[in-house]
Amino acid sequence: MSGSGGFTVRIEGHLDDHHAARLGGWALERHPDGTTSLSATEADQAQLHGLLTGLRDLGIALVAVARVDAAPSTGCSTSPPPATATPPRRRGG
């Protein structure tokens, strides 16, 4: 991955700031349902593995792990890229 995206990890419970700082500077968001999301829009798999190891060492249960694309500043990252290839030509006659 060369700057094309990152990861979001959702865990059970509200992670306090002390533990969050130990986990490598991932963005922290506490949710009303009692879970916490840790996100990094520019993270590679080595950074993800480091975070997962830290969570394991703290005994924290995972809820979800998702890869996220670097979002464009004005739109949603889930839209497909524009078509750039021309359609194949018909053969024969």
C-alpha positions, 0 to 999 in steps of 0.5 A: 500500500503506497499512501492509498488508504488505511484501516479502521479497527472497532473494539469493545469498550471505551479505550482511555487516552493513556492506552490509546497513546500506547497504540501508535497514534491512531485516531480515537472515536468513542461511540455511544454503543460502548465501542471505540474506533481506531482509525488511520487513513494512511496506514500499512499492514505492518502498522495494523499488525502492531495495533492488533498486537497491542490490543491483544496484549491489553486483552481488548476484544475486536468487533471489526477490522476494515480497510478504508480507501483514502477518501477524496476531499469532496466525495464518498470513497465507495463510488467506482472509479471512472471508466478509462478503457475503450470497449473491445471491438467486434471481430469479423464480419 
